[in-house]
Amino acid sequence: MSQYMLMFVGNDEWFEAQSKETLDKAMGGIMAWWDDLEKKGVIKGGEQLARQRTATSVKRVKGQMKVSDGPFIESKESVGGYALIEVEDLDKAIAIAKSWPGGDVEVRPVVEH
């Protein structure tokens, strides 16, 4: 079995423009998806992340670590959450990503040491 990180990519502006009813419906589908895979033992961990505007970046600048408000990169899309899954292979990880009821998903293998 191999582990993969599913990173759920979204747009904060879209999210903030939705009604409570629309968001509740979307979260219902996401929670059903999550619960199903968790019961099957596929999901090993994961969380929803706060909005991109809440990010704090710690960057190395001329050998010193500097702290600044905001994400590393200003962009319309950002990772809004993640799931660590354990499946047979990349094809299975992609199939699970395709079943995600939210938006876009980036799939990356976890490096085994």
HUTAWO-V974419 format. One record per backbone hydrogen bond with DSSP energy under -0.5 kcal/mol. NH is the residue of the N-H (numbers start at 0). CO is the residue of the C=O. If there is no record, write none. Layout:
BEGIN
NH;CO + NH;CO
END
This chain:
BEGIN
1;86 + 3;84 + 4;107 + 5;3 + 5;82 + 6;4 + 6;105 + 7;5 + 7;80 + 8;6 + 8;103 + 9;77 + 11;75 + 14;10 + 15;11 + 16;12 + 16;13 + 17;13 + 17;14 + 22;18 + 23;19 + 24;20 + 25;21 + 26;22 + 27;23 + 28;24 + 29;25 + 30;26 + 31;27 + 32;28 + 33;29 + 34;30 + 35;31 + 36;32 + 37;33 + 38;34 + 39;35 + 40;37 + 41;36 + 42;36 + 43;83 + 44;83 + 46;81 + 48;79 + 53;50 + 54;51 + 56;67 + 58;56 + 58;65 + 60;58 + 60;63 + 63;60 + 65;58 + 65;63 + 67;56 + 69;54 + 74;72 + 77;9 + 79;7 + 79;77 + 80;7 + 81;46 + 82;5 + 83;44 + 84;3 + 84;82 + 85;41 + 86;1 + 92;88 + 93;89 + 94;90 + 95;91 + 96;92 + 97;93 + 98;94 + 98;95 + 99;96 + 103;8 + 105;6 + 107;4 + 109;2
END
